Amino acid sequence: MDAILLGLNEIATFDVIVAIIIGALIGVTIGSIPGLEPAGVMAILLPISFSMEPLAGVSLLLGVYGGAWYGGAIPAILLNTPGTPVAVLTTYDGYPMAKRGEARRALSIAYTSSFVGGLISVFSLVMLAPTLSQIARKFGSAEFAMLAALGMVFVVLAHRKHVIEAAMMLGLGIFLGTIGLNLSYSTQVYTFGQSWLLSGIPLVPAVIGLFAMSQAFILLSQRGNDAQVTKLTGSGIFSGVFDLLKHKVTVIRSAALGVVMGLLPGVGEFGSQFFSYTLAQKFSKTPEQFGNGAPEGLIATETSNNAVTGSVMVPLLAFGIPADALMAMMLAVFMVHNYIPGPTLFVERPEFISGLYISLLLMNLVAFTYLTFATKWIVNLTRIRGRFIGAFILVLGFIGSYSQNFQFSDCLIALGFAVFGYVLKRNNIPAVPIVLGLVLGPLFLARTQQALGVAGGDITIFLQRPISLTLFIMILLSIGVYAWSQHRESKKEKHQQ
């Protein structure tokens, strides 16, 4: 109770409240505009969050992150175009419902499902993060090295159809993370005598270039006309509440899957939506309706989607390990303000942790309320031309890159990553592993060096400690399961031929 009161006191400031509201509204707006992604906008806002109070800065990014998943349902349902990448499955049943005159009902189901999933994700964060942080107290260098390795393996395997490409991009990210001054030996690594590389590849320009400015290039290269939006027809905007009450089992199952998937690095929203939708169809009494406007399908995708938003923070808060590129940005905010995620954060800053829980709760409430009463105006955002948005993002990207260190070299780094990110997107090569390699790579290398130093160079140190051994076995099992599934798929294809 004391921690909750401390959290309320921490959050009851003008800066934090405004950050929550603005973050949620920006997130919903971004999700409503096809072609924009929360990662790009979060990257642009990252330098701004550094100048804010710690909780306000984190709340701003969390608002964008969570609000975007709410807003992404609008173009998915009305345009058959996902507003965010994870809203693809929302189009399967949302758009058919809108076409048959049930657009309001479909949007209501999406909003309510997202709200329920968001609430459950917050409660999961409250329950799981402190417990896992106690386990993290038993971690040494060997355990953290294996945990970072497990995270990188999960990130690669999560891109099932692009595993080779993802592994290559992860390797590139790890390599980029080694550039700079090696403090252990006071030597320069891959700087080629350039003083601006002594501090390494800065995360903020890299993220802005890969996610924001590369997307701007995509939008600028498209020929865009005003979109044709399906009209808002059907029953009231609160009608979705009754659909959720009718399909309570689907809601609970999808939320549980979202929470579990959020704990696994690299899996997140995509994995949770796929499994939730598949199970909902399997256990449905009318599976033939899925893909043709089944409310159950819409409930499953939107509930699991938002159930990830809280649980994805558990590895970050408990272990200091970001589960995806968005959490890597959160980690940057923590580190700038000298708030080191891990077990000590729960002891030293309990008011910050409690304030974080409450801000997530308020973010969901703001996004749900805003969408419930302002949908008829938000729909107009889907008509904004892509080229105009692209030009605006490009300008903001350069400003954001320069504003952190006020160095022109950061703008050039962002531009280089933007061009590279554009090439990756055009060829469907994942860019997320680069960022996680840039963040987790140095952590893995540093912890491995520490562990080997303590063990006198004995590499079996990773097998001698129970927790690191368990994590190592999990790595082997993950790779083994993936290899077996690929083998089965190849045999199946041969039989079909």
C-alpha positions as CSV (number, residue, x, y, z in Angstrom):
1,M,0.0,0.0,0.0
2,D,2.9,2.4,0.8
3,A,4.4,1.7,-2.6
4,I,1.0,2.5,-4.3
5,L,0.7,5.8,-2.4
6,L,4.3,6.7,-3.3
7,G,3.4,5.9,-6.9
8,L,0.3,8.1,-6.8
9,N,2.4,10.9,-5.4
10,E,5.0,10.4,-8.2
11,I,2.5,10.5,-10.9
12,A,0.4,13.3,-9.5
13,T,2.4,16.0,-11.3
14,F,1.5,18.1,-14.2
15,D,4.4,16.9,-16.4
16,V,3.6,13.2,-16.0
17,I,-0.2,13.6,-16.5
18,V,0.4,15.7,-19.6
19,A,3.0,13.1,-20.9
20,I,0.5,10.3,-20.4
21,I,-2.3,12.1,-22.2
22,I,-0.2,13.4,-25.1
23,G,1.6,10.1,-25.5
24,A,-1.7,8.2,-25.7
25,L,-3.2,10.7,-28.1
26,I,-0.1,10.6,-30.4
27,G,-0.1,6.8,-30.3
28,V,-3.8,6.6,-31.3
29,T,-3.2,9.2,-34.0
30,I,-0.2,7.3,-35.4
31,G,-2.0,4.0,-35.4
32,S,-4.9,5.6,-37.3
33,I,-2.7,6.7,-40.2
34,P,-1.7,3.8,-42.5
35,G,2.0,3.7,-43.3
36,L,3.2,5.1,-39.9
37,E,4.7,2.9,-37.2
38,P,5.0,3.5,-33.5
39,A,8.7,2.6,-33.6
40,G,9.4,5.5,-35.9
41,V,7.5,8.1,-33.9
42,M,9.0,6.8,-30.6
43,A,12.4,7.2,-32.2
44,I,11.7,10.8,-33.0
45,L,10.4,11.5,-29.5
46,L,13.3,9.7,-27.8
47,P,15.6,12.8,-27.6
48,I,12.7,14.8,-26.2
49,S,12.1,12.2,-23.5
50,F,15.7,12.6,-22.4
51,S,15.0,16.2,-21.3
52,M,11.9,15.2,-19.3
53,E,11.6,13.8,-15.8
54,P,12.3,10.0,-15.8
55,L,8.7,8.9,-15.3
56,A,7.3,11.5,-17.7
57,G,9.8,10.5,-20.4
58,V,8.9,6.8,-20.1
59,S,5.2,7.6,-19.9
60,L,5.4,9.6,-23.1
61,L,6.9,6.7,-25.0
62,L,4.7,4.1,-23.4
63,G,1.6,6.2,-24.4
64,V,2.7,6.1,-28.0
65,Y,3.5,2.4,-27.8
66,G,0.2,1.3,-26.3
67,G,-2.0,3.9,-28.0
68,A,-0.8,2.9,-31.5
69,W,-2.2,-0.6,-31.0
70,Y,-5.6,0.9,-30.2
71,G,-5.6,3.2,-33.2
72,G,-4.3,0.6,-35.7
73,A,-7.7,-1.1,-35.7
74,I,-9.4,1.9,-37.3
75,P,-7.9,1.7,-40.8
76,A,-7.8,-2.1,-40.5
77,I,-11.5,-2.2,-40.1
78,L,-12.6,0.7,-42.3
79,L,-10.0,0.5,-45.0
80,N,-8.8,-3.2,-44.9
81,T,-5.3,-1.6,-44.4
82,P,-3.6,-2.3,-41.1
83,G,-2.7,1.0,-39.3
84,T,0.2,-0.8,-37.6
85,P,2.0,-4.0,-38.7
86,V,0.4,-6.1,-36.0
87,A,-3.1,-5.2,-37.1
88,V,-3.0,-7.5,-40.1
89,L,-5.1,-10.1,-38.5
90,T,-7.6,-7.4,-37.5
91,T,-8.5,-6.9,-41.2
92,Y,-9.5,-10.6,-41.5
93,D,-12.8,-10.1,-39.6
94,G,-13.0,-6.4,-38.9
95,Y,-13.3,-5.3,-42.6
96,P,-15.9,-7.9,-43.5
97,M,-18.0,-6.7,-40.5
98,A,-17.7,-3.1,-41.7
99,K,-18.7,-4.1,-45.3
100,R,-21.9,-5.7,-44.1
101,G,-22.8,-2.5,-42.2
102,E,-21.4,-3.3,-38.7
103,A,-18.5,-0.9,-38.7
104,R,-19.4,0.6,-35.3
105,R,-19.8,-2.8,-33.7
106,A,-16.4,-3.9,-35.1
107,L,-14.7,-0.8,-33.8
108,S,-16.4,-1.2,-30.4
109,I,-15.2,-4.8,-30.2
110,A,-11.7,-3.7,-31.1
111,Y,-11.6,-0.9,-28.6
112,T,-13.1,-2.9,-25.7
113,S,-10.9,-5.9,-26.4
114,S,-7.8,-3.7,-26.5
115,F,-8.8,-2.1,-23.2
116,V,-9.4,-5.4,-21.4
117,G,-6.1,-6.8,-22.8
118,G,-4.3,-3.7,-21.7
119,L,-5.7,-3.9,-18.2
120,I,-4.7,-7.5,-17.9
121,S,-1.2,-6.7,-19.2
122,V,-0.8,-4.1,-16.4
123,F,-1.8,-6.5,-13.7
124,S,0.6,-9.1,-15.2
125,L,3.4,-6.5,-15.0
126,V,2.6,-5.8,-11.3
127,M,2.6,-9.5,-10.5
128,L,5.5,-10.8,-12.5
129,A,8.1,-8.0,-12.5
130,P,8.8,-8.0,-8.8
131,T,8.9,-11.8,-8.6
132,L,11.3,-12.1,-11.5
133,S,13.5,-9.3,-10.1
134,Q,14.0,-11.4,-6.9
135,I,15.2,-14.3,-9.2
136,A,17.5,-11.8,-11.0
137,R,19.3,-11.2,-7.6
138,K,20.8,-14.7,-8.1
139,F,22.2,-13.8,-11.5
140,G,25.9,-13.3,-12.0
141,S,27.9,-12.5,-15.2
142,A,27.4,-16.0,-16.6
143,E,23.6,-15.9,-16.2
144,F,23.3,-12.4,-17.7
145,A,25.4,-13.5,-20.7
146,M,23.3,-16.5,-21.3
147,L,20.1,-14.5,-20.9
148,A,21.3,-12.0,-23.5
149,A,22.2,-14.9,-25.8
150,L,18.8,-16.4,-25.3
151,G,17.1,-13.1,-26.1
152,M,19.2,-12.8,-29.4
153,V,18.3,-16.4,-30.4
154,F,14.6,-15.7,-29.8
155,V,14.7,-12.5,-31.9
156,V,16.2,-14.4,-34.8
157,L,13.9,-17.4,-34.5
158,A,10.9,-15.2,-34.3
159,H,11.4,-14.2,-37.9
160,R,10.5,-17.7,-39.1
161,K,10.6,-17.0,-42.8
162,H,13.6,-14.8,-42.7
163,V,15.8,-16.5,-40.1
164,I,19.0,-16.3,-42.2
165,E,18.5,-12.6,-42.9
166,A,17.6,-11.9,-39.2
167,A,20.8,-13.7,-38.1
168,M,22.8,-11.6,-40.5
169,M,21.3,-8.4,-39.3
170,L,21.8,-9.4,-35.6
171,G,25.5,-10.1,-36.4
172,L,25.7,-6.7,-38.0
173,G,24.2,-5.1,-34.9
174,I,26.6,-6.9,-32.7
175,F,29.5,-5.7,-34.9
176,L,28.3,-2.1,-34.8
177,G,28.1,-2.4,-31.0
178,T,31.8,-3.1,-30.8
179,I,32.8,0.1,-32.5
180,G,34.3,2.8,-30.3
181,L,36.8,2.9,-27.4
182,N,37.4,-0.3,-25.5
183,L,37.7,0.8,-21.9
184,S,39.1,-2.5,-20.7
185,Y,42.2,-2.2,-22.9
186,S,42.1,1.6,-23.8
187,T,42.2,0.7,-27.5
188,Q,40.2,2.0,-30.4
189,V,38.0,-0.6,-32.2
190,Y,37.0,-0.1,-35.8
191,T,37.1,3.7,-35.5
192,F,39.6,4.2,-38.4
193,G,41.0,7.2,-36.7
194,Q,37.6,9.1,-36.7
195,S,37.1,10.9,-33.5
196,W,33.3,11.0,-33.8
197,L,33.3,7.2,-33.6
198,L,35.2,7.0,-30.3
199,S,31.9,6.9,-28.3
200,G,30.5,4.2,-30.6
201,I,27.4,4.1,-32.8
202,P,24.8,6.2,-31.0
203,L,21.5,4.4,-30.5
204,V,19.2,7.3,-31.1
205,P,20.3,8.3,-34.6
206,A,20.5,4.6,-35.5
207,V,16.9,4.0,-34.3
208,I,15.6,7.1,-35.9
209,G,17.2,6.2,-39.2
210,L,16.2,2.6,-39.3
211,F,12.5,3.0,-38.3
212,A,11.4,6.6,-38.8
213,M,13.4,8.1,-41.7
214,S,13.4,4.8,-43.7
215,Q,9.6,4.7,-43.4
216,A,9.6,8.3,-44.6
217,F,11.4,7.3,-47.8
218,I,8.8,4.5,-48.3
219,L,6.0,7.0,-48.0
220,L,7.7,9.5,-50.3
221,S,8.2,6.9,-53.0
222,Q,4.5,6.0,-53.0
223,R,1.8,7.6,-55.1
224,G,-0.9,8.3,-52.7
225,N,-4.5,9.4,-53.2
226,D,-7.1,10.0,-50.6
227,A,-8.3,6.8,-49.2
228,Q,-11.8,5.5,-49.6
229,V,-13.1,4.9,-46.1
230,T,-16.0,2.6,-45.2
231,K,-18.8,4.6,-43.6
232,L,-19.4,4.3,-39.8
233,T,-22.6,2.3,-39.8
234,G,-24.3,-0.1,-37.4
235,S,-25.1,-0.2,-33.7
236,G,-23.7,2.0,-31.0
237,I,-20.0,2.3,-30.1
238,F,-20.6,0.5,-26.7
239,S,-22.1,-2.6,-28.4
240,G,-18.8,-4.4,-28.3
241,V,-19.0,-4.9,-24.5
242,F,-21.8,-7.4,-24.9
243,D,-19.8,-9.3,-27.5
244,L,-16.9,-9.7,-25.0
245,L,-19.2,-10.9,-22.3
246,K,-20.6,-13.5,-24.7
247,H,-17.0,-14.7,-25.6
248,K,-15.4,-14.5,-22.1
249,V,-13.3,-17.7,-22.7
250,T,-11.8,-16.3,-25.8
251,V,-11.0,-13.0,-24.0
252,I,-9.2,-14.8,-21.1
253,R,-7.3,-17.3,-23.3
254,S,-6.1,-14.5,-25.7
255,A,-5.1,-12.3,-22.9
256,A,-3.1,-15.1,-21.2
257,L,-1.4,-15.9,-24.5
258,G,-0.5,-12.2,-25.0
259,V,1.0,-12.0,-21.5
260,V,3.1,-15.1,-22.1
261,M,4.3,-14.1,-25.6
262,G,5.2,-10.7,-24.3
263,L,7.8,-12.3,-22.0
264,L,9.6,-13.9,-24.9
265,P,12.1,-11.6,-26.7
266,G,11.3,-11.0,-30.4
267,V,7.9,-12.8,-30.3
268,G,5.6,-10.2,-28.9
269,E,2.5,-9.0,-30.7
270,F,2.9,-11.0,-33.9
271,G,3.2,-14.4,-32.1
272,S,0.5,-13.7,-29.6
273,Q,-2.0,-12.6,-32.4
274,F,-1.3,-15.7,-34.5
275,F,-1.7,-18.2,-31.7
276,S,-4.7,-16.4,-30.2
277,Y,-6.5,-16.3,-33.6
278,T,-5.7,-19.9,-34.4
279,L,-6.9,-21.2,-31.0
280,A,-10.0,-19.0,-31.2
281,Q,-10.9,-20.6,-34.5
282,K,-10.1,-24.1,-33.3
283,F,-12.4,-23.9,-30.3
284,S,-15.1,-21.8,-31.9
285,K,-18.5,-23.4,-32.6
286,T,-18.6,-21.5,-35.9
287,P,-15.0,-21.7,-37.3
288,E,-16.2,-21.3,-40.8
289,Q,-17.1,-17.6,-40.0
290,F,-13.5,-16.7,-39.3
291,G,-12.2,-14.5,-42.1
292,N,-15.7,-13.5,-43.0
293,G,-16.6,-11.2,-40.1
294,A,-16.4,-13.4,-36.9
295,P,-16.5,-11.3,-33.7
296,E,-14.5,-14.0,-32.0
297,G,-11.6,-13.5,-34.4
298,L,-11.6,-9.7,-33.8
299,I,-11.7,-10.2,-30.0
300,A,-8.8,-12.7,-30.1
301,T,-6.5,-10.5,-32.2
302,E,-7.1,-7.2,-30.4
303,T,-7.1,-8.7,-26.8
304,S,-3.8,-10.6,-27.3
305,N,-2.3,-7.6,-29.1
306,N,-2.7,-5.3,-26.2
307,A,-2.0,-7.9,-23.5
308,V,1.6,-7.8,-24.6
309,T,2.2,-4.1,-23.8
310,G,2.7,-4.6,-20.1
311,S,4.3,-8.0,-20.0
312,V,6.9,-7.0,-22.6
313,M,8.3,-4.7,-19.9
314,V,8.9,-7.5,-17.5
315,P,12.3,-8.6,-18.9
316,L,13.3,-5.0,-19.1
317,L,12.5,-4.1,-15.5
318,A,13.5,-7.4,-13.9
319,F,16.7,-8.2,-15.9
320,G,17.5,-5.0,-17.9
321,I,17.1,-7.1,-21.1
322,P,14.9,-5.4,-23.8
323,A,12.5,-7.8,-25.6
324,D,12.3,-5.7,-28.8
325,A,13.4,-2.5,-30.4
326,L,10.8,-0.4,-28.7
327,M,11.9,-1.6,-25.3
328,A,15.5,-0.8,-26.3
329,M,14.3,2.8,-26.6
330,M,12.8,2.5,-23.1
331,L,16.1,1.2,-21.8
332,A,17.8,4.3,-23.3
333,V,15.5,6.6,-21.3
334,F,16.2,4.6,-18.1
335,M,20.0,4.8,-18.6
336,V,20.0,8.5,-19.4
337,H,18.4,9.2,-16.1
338,N,20.7,6.7,-14.3
339,Y,17.8,4.4,-13.5
340,I,19.4,1.0,-14.0
341,P,16.7,-1.7,-14.7
342,G,17.1,-4.8,-12.5
343,P,16.5,-6.0,-8.9
344,T,18.1,-2.9,-7.4
345,L,15.6,-0.6,-9.1
346,F,12.7,-2.2,-7.2
347,V,14.5,-1.5,-3.9
348,E,16.0,1.9,-4.6
349,R,13.1,3.4,-6.6
350,P,9.8,1.7,-5.5
351,E,7.9,5.0,-6.1
352,F,9.1,5.1,-9.8
353,I,8.0,1.4,-10.3
354,S,4.6,2.1,-8.8
355,G,4.2,5.3,-10.8
356,L,5.1,3.3,-14.0
357,Y,2.3,0.8,-13.2
358,I,-0.3,3.6,-12.7
359,S,0.8,5.5,-15.8
360,L,0.3,2.3,-17.9
361,L,-3.2,2.0,-16.4
362,L,-4.1,5.6,-17.1
363,M,-2.7,5.3,-20.7
364,N,-5.1,2.6,-21.5
365,L,-8.0,4.6,-19.9
366,V,-7.1,7.7,-21.9
367,A,-6.8,5.8,-25.2
368,F,-10.1,3.9,-24.7
369,T,-12.0,7.1,-23.7
370,Y,-10.6,9.1,-26.6
371,L,-11.4,6.5,-29.2
372,T,-14.9,5.8,-27.8
373,F,-16.0,9.4,-28.2
374,A,-13.8,10.8,-31.0
375,T,-13.8,8.0,-33.6
376,K,-15.9,9.9,-36.1
377,W,-13.2,12.6,-36.3
378,I,-10.2,10.3,-36.0
379,V,-11.4,8.5,-39.2
380,N,-10.5,11.6,-41.2
381,L,-6.8,10.9,-40.4
382,T,-6.8,7.9,-42.7
383,R,-7.3,10.3,-45.7
384,I,-3.9,12.1,-45.1
385,R,-1.6,11.7,-48.1
386,G,1.4,9.5,-47.4
387,R,3.9,11.8,-49.1
388,F,3.0,14.7,-46.8
389,I,3.5,12.5,-43.8
390,G,6.8,11.2,-45.2
391,A,8.2,14.7,-45.7
392,F,7.2,15.7,-42.2
393,I,8.8,12.6,-40.6
394,L,12.0,13.2,-42.5
395,V,12.4,16.7,-41.2
396,L,11.6,15.6,-37.6
397,G,14.1,12.7,-38.0
398,F,16.9,15.1,-38.8
399,I,15.9,17.4,-35.9
400,G,15.7,14.5,-33.5
401,S,19.1,13.1,-34.5
402,Y,20.8,16.4,-34.1
403,S,19.1,17.5,-30.9
404,Q,20.7,14.8,-28.6
405,N,24.4,15.7,-28.9
406,F,24.2,18.7,-31.3
407,Q,26.6,17.0,-33.7
408,F,26.1,17.0,-37.5
409,S,27.7,13.5,-37.6
410,D,24.6,12.1,-35.8
411,C,22.5,13.4,-38.7
412,L,24.8,11.6,-41.2
413,I,24.6,8.4,-39.2
414,A,20.8,8.6,-39.1
415,L,20.7,9.2,-42.9
416,G,23.0,6.2,-43.5
417,F,20.8,4.0,-41.4
418,A,17.7,5.5,-43.2
419,V,19.0,4.5,-46.6
420,F,20.0,1.1,-45.3
421,G,16.6,0.6,-43.6
422,Y,14.8,1.6,-46.8
423,V,16.7,-1.1,-48.7
424,L,15.9,-3.6,-46.0
425,K,12.1,-2.8,-46.1
426,R,12.0,-3.0,-49.9
427,N,13.5,-6.5,-49.7
428,N,11.4,-7.6,-46.6
429,I,14.6,-8.0,-44.5
430,P,13.9,-7.4,-40.7
431,A,15.6,-4.4,-39.2
432,V,14.7,-5.1,-35.5
433,P,17.6,-7.5,-35.0
434,I,20.1,-4.7,-35.8
435,V,18.9,-2.6,-32.9
436,L,18.8,-5.6,-30.5
437,G,22.3,-6.6,-31.6
438,L,23.5,-3.1,-31.0
439,V,22.0,-3.2,-27.4
440,L,22.4,-6.8,-26.4
441,G,25.7,-7.5,-28.2
442,P,27.9,-5.3,-26.0
443,L,26.0,-6.6,-22.9
444,F,26.7,-10.2,-23.9
445,L,30.4,-9.6,-24.7
446,A,31.0,-7.7,-21.5
447,R,29.3,-10.2,-19.3
448,T,31.1,-13.1,-21.1
449,Q,34.4,-11.4,-20.5
450,Q,33.6,-10.9,-16.8
451,A,32.5,-14.5,-16.4
452,L,35.6,-15.9,-18.1
453,G,37.8,-13.5,-16.1
454,V,36.3,-14.8,-12.8
455,A,36.7,-18.4,-13.9
456,G,40.3,-17.9,-15.1
457,G,39.3,-18.5,-18.8
458,D,37.4,-21.7,-18.1
459,I,34.5,-21.7,-20.6
460,T,32.7,-24.4,-18.7
461,I,31.7,-21.7,-16.2
462,F,28.4,-21.4,-18.1
463,L,27.7,-25.1,-17.5
464,Q,28.7,-25.2,-13.9
465,R,26.0,-22.7,-12.6
466,P,22.4,-24.1,-12.5
467,I,20.7,-20.9,-13.9
468,S,23.1,-20.3,-16.7
469,L,23.0,-24.1,-17.6
470,T,19.2,-23.9,-17.7
471,L,19.4,-20.9,-20.0
472,F,21.9,-22.6,-22.2
473,I,19.7,-25.7,-22.5
474,M,16.8,-23.4,-23.4
475,I,18.9,-21.9,-26.2
476,L,19.7,-25.4,-27.6
477,L,16.1,-26.5,-27.3
478,S,14.8,-23.4,-29.1
479,I,17.2,-24.0,-32.0
480,G,16.4,-27.7,-32.0
481,V,12.6,-27.1,-32.1
482,Y,13.0,-24.6,-34.9
483,A,15.2,-27.0,-36.9
484,W,12.8,-29.9,-36.4
485,S,9.8,-27.8,-37.5
486,Q,11.7,-26.7,-40.6
487,H,12.5,-30.3,-41.4
488,R,8.9,-31.3,-41.1
489,E,7.7,-28.5,-43.3
490,S,10.3,-29.4,-46.0
491,K,9.1,-33.0,-45.9
492,K,5.5,-31.9,-46.2
493,E,6.3,-29.8,-49.2
494,K,8.1,-32.7,-50.9
495,H,5.0,-34.9,-50.3
496,Q,2.7,-32.3,-51.8
497,Q,4.9,-32.1,-54.9
